Amino acid sequence: MIPDKTVDERRCHRRVNWTGQARIFPLSLEALSAVPGIQEVTSRDISEGGMQVRSAQMVPIHSRLLVELESSETSAWIQAVGSVAWISLSTSDEPWRLGIEFSDVGDLALAGIRHLLDEADARAH
């Protein structure tokens, strides 16, 4: 018997709802044409592998970005490099939703992201 595969197979990391402030900076020409400088965005969920944000500006798919996440633990921002994996229209005040897949996350940033995940899990229970 073949098992029923109703779970989204792309997800390989624990994902939690997390509403927080983040900033994105363009690292590629595609991103630079859409986001000429720092853009403030609001996160909707996060995992060790990426995050979903709401944005006032559309950022082209595959654009490389530096993502900075606000940390409740320290005054420093958590930094990771990623690229836009998907885009869609949003129904909120910010018209775009972006799925950002992390590609370069250092050990310190990974520890910070895990702390955010643990905090969000604790609030949910």
C-alpha positions as CSV (number, residue, x, y, z in Angstrom):
1,M,0.0,0.0,0.0
2,I,1.3,3.5,-0.9
3,P,1.0,6.0,2.0
4,D,-1.1,9.1,1.5
5,K,1.2,12.1,1.0
6,T,-0.8,15.0,2.1
7,V,2.1,16.8,3.8
8,D,3.9,19.5,1.7
9,E,7.2,17.7,1.0
10,R,9.1,20.9,0.4
11,R,9.1,21.8,4.1
12,C,12.1,20.2,5.8
13,H,12.3,22.6,8.8
14,R,10.0,23.4,11.6
15,R,7.9,26.5,10.6
16,V,6.1,28.7,13.1
17,N,3.9,31.8,13.0
18,W,6.1,34.7,13.8
19,T,5.1,38.3,13.4
20,G,8.2,40.5,13.6
21,Q,10.1,43.3,12.0
22,A,12.7,42.6,9.4
23,R,14.7,44.5,6.8
24,I,15.7,43.4,3.3
25,F,18.7,44.8,1.4
26,P,19.3,44.0,-2.3
27,L,22.4,41.9,-3.2
28,S,21.6,41.3,-6.9
29,L,20.8,43.6,-9.9
30,E,17.3,42.2,-10.0
31,A,16.7,43.1,-6.4
32,L,18.4,46.5,-6.7
33,S,16.0,47.6,-9.5
34,A,13.0,46.8,-7.3
35,V,14.4,47.7,-3.9
36,P,17.0,50.5,-4.3
37,G,17.9,50.5,-0.5
38,I,16.7,49.2,2.8
39,Q,13.1,48.0,2.8
40,E,11.2,47.4,6.1
41,V,9.0,44.3,5.9
42,T,6.8,42.3,8.3
43,S,7.3,38.6,8.8
44,R,4.4,36.2,8.9
45,D,6.2,33.0,9.6
46,I,9.8,31.7,9.8
47,S,11.9,28.5,9.8
48,E,15.6,27.7,9.8
49,G,15.3,27.5,6.0
50,G,13.4,30.7,5.2
51,M,10.5,33.0,5.9
52,Q,7.5,34.7,4.5
53,V,7.2,38.5,4.6
54,R,4.7,41.1,3.5
55,S,6.2,43.9,1.4
56,A,5.1,47.2,0.0
57,Q,7.2,46.4,-3.1
58,M,7.4,43.4,-5.4
59,V,10.8,41.9,-5.5
60,P,11.6,39.7,-8.5
61,I,11.8,35.9,-8.0
62,H,15.4,34.6,-7.5
63,S,16.6,38.1,-6.3
64,R,19.3,37.7,-3.7
65,L,18.8,39.6,-0.5
66,L,20.4,40.3,2.9
67,V,17.7,39.7,5.5
68,E,17.9,41.3,8.9
69,L,15.6,40.0,11.6
70,E,14.8,41.9,14.8
71,S,16.0,40.0,17.8
72,S,14.3,40.2,21.2
73,E,17.3,38.7,22.8
74,T,19.8,41.4,21.9
75,S,19.9,44.8,20.3
76,A,21.8,43.3,17.3
77,W,19.9,42.2,14.2
78,I,20.0,38.5,13.0
79,Q,21.5,38.5,9.5
80,A,21.0,35.8,6.7
81,V,21.4,35.8,3.0
82,G,18.6,34.4,0.9
83,S,16.7,34.6,-2.3
84,V,13.1,35.1,-3.3
85,A,11.6,31.7,-3.9
86,W,8.0,32.8,-4.6
87,I,5.9,35.9,-4.8
88,S,2.1,36.5,-4.6
89,L,-0.4,39.2,-4.1
90,S,-1.5,39.9,-0.5
91,T,-4.8,41.1,0.9
92,S,-3.2,43.3,3.6
93,D,-2.0,46.9,3.4
94,E,1.3,45.6,2.0
95,P,0.4,44.2,-1.4
96,W,3.1,41.6,-1.8
97,R,4.0,38.4,0.0
98,L,7.5,37.1,-0.6
99,G,8.8,33.6,0.3
100,I,12.5,34.0,1.1
101,E,14.7,30.9,1.1
102,F,17.8,31.3,3.2
103,S,21.1,30.2,1.5
104,D,23.8,31.5,3.8
105,V,23.1,31.5,7.6
106,G,26.0,31.6,10.0
107,D,26.1,29.8,13.3
108,L,25.3,32.9,15.3
109,A,22.3,33.8,13.0
110,L,21.1,30.2,13.1
111,A,21.1,30.3,16.9
112,G,19.2,33.5,16.8
113,I,16.6,32.1,14.4
114,R,16.2,29.0,16.6
115,H,15.6,31.3,19.6
116,L,12.9,33.1,17.6
117,L,11.3,29.7,16.8
118,D,11.4,28.6,20.4
119,E,9.8,31.9,21.6
120,A,7.0,31.7,19.0
121,D,6.3,28.0,20.0
122,A,6.2,29.0,23.7
123,R,3.7,31.8,23.0
124,A,1.5,29.5,20.9
125,H,1.1,26.9,23.8
